Amino acid sequence: MPKIKSAITLCADDYGLTPGLGVAIRALIGQGRLQATGCMTGSAFWPDEAKLLQSLEGRAQFGVHLTLTDQRPLGPMPNLAPEGRLPPIGGMVRRSLLRRLDKSEIAAELERQVDSFETHMGRAPDFLDGHHHVHQLPIIRDVVVDLWRRRLKPQGGWVRSCWENPFAIARRGIDPIRATIIALLGIGLRHRMRAEGIPHNLSFRGVYDFSGKVPYRELFRRFTDSPGPKTLIMCHPGQVDDALRACERLTDQREVEWRFLESDACPLSLADRGITLTGP
């Protein structure tokens, strides 16, 4: 008997952060291995990377990877980034949970990032998600829902949900503590999206520690196993360049992901289990 078909969406984060990431992500979109990518529109490389991405219109969906950690904001943020640098994710989570964020300041910066996408792509983004999943945090998620309502809803855009059932996370056995924390932080946004009819994925996978201790081939198999409807898998493929080394520690594992996703092993792994790739 033929295998039952199920479908997943592969979404690459961080497009535009450095040119090397763009090289890998565009190549994978061209191969049909990626169905979406979130763009860091505050990056100095974004204008040039956007021009290169335009040639792939229609091959994948392009969204805004809303950024409120580690990088430089597009405009002044005296409360969150008084010295011109956004805080690390740990500080953002604490400030958000303690309600110590200036909502108007956050709203102005995220508006600038969506504006930057539209300026350089000539259209509204297909979706919104967050660098380090900040889009789902208290206060920030209110801004994101408003952004979707005003900027994406008319075009049928969607928002990434990071919710995943903790029992499913435990069964998968990949970085379960961190994955569960991310999922639980996403409950509030998931409720808002369901209440307001915001399109979103129903299953979120791809969280791991980037240590390389477990071969990515095995991680990919577990992330993609038994997908339900609207399963989205986050990935971070990239070519390591000097710009990447200068801005973050996550480097070599990006190349590992890229080499697997571009190889024949990727589609064979999916085909053996009757899984196809589809847009969100």
CORNORKA-V287813 format. One line per field, one symbol per residue. phi: phi as a letter, one per 40 degrees, with the letter a starting at -180 (. if undefined). psi: psi as a letter, one per 20 degrees, with the letter a starting at -180 (. if undefined). burial: + if it has 9 or more other ideal C-beta (glycine too) atoms within 8 Angstrom, else -. Layout:
phi=???
psi=???
burial=???
This chain:
phi=.ccccbbbbbbccgdgcaccccdccccccccgcbbaacbccccccddcccdccdcbdgcacbbbcdbbbgccccbcbcccbcbgbccccdccccccccfbbcccccccccccccdcccccbgacccababcggccccdgcccccccddccbbddcgcbbcbbcaddccccccgbfccccccccccccccdccccccgcdacbbbbhcacfcgcbdcdcdccccccfcccfcbbcabcaccbcccccbaccbdcccdcdccccccccccdcccbgbbbacc
psi=qqqpprqrpppprjpigqhhhhggghghghijhqiqpppniiqhigghhgghhhijpiirqpapnpojqhaprhrpmhghmhjjpqrrhghggghghjllqohhggggghghhgghghgiijrqqhrpappkkhiiqqghhgggggggghhhghjkrrpppjppphhhgghhkolhgghhggghiigggggghghjkpprqippriprikhjhpphggggghhiplqaqlppoprlqqpprhhghiirhnfhhghggghghirhhghhgghhjkprpqq.
burial=-----++++++++++++++++++++++++---+++++++++++-++--++-+++-+---++++++++++++-++--+--++----++-+--+++++----+-+-++++++++++-+++-++--++++++++-+++++++++++++++++-+++---++++++++-+-+++-+-+-+-+++-++-++++++-++----+-++-+++-+------+-++-++++++--+--++++++++++++-++--+---+-++++++-+++---+--++--+++++--+
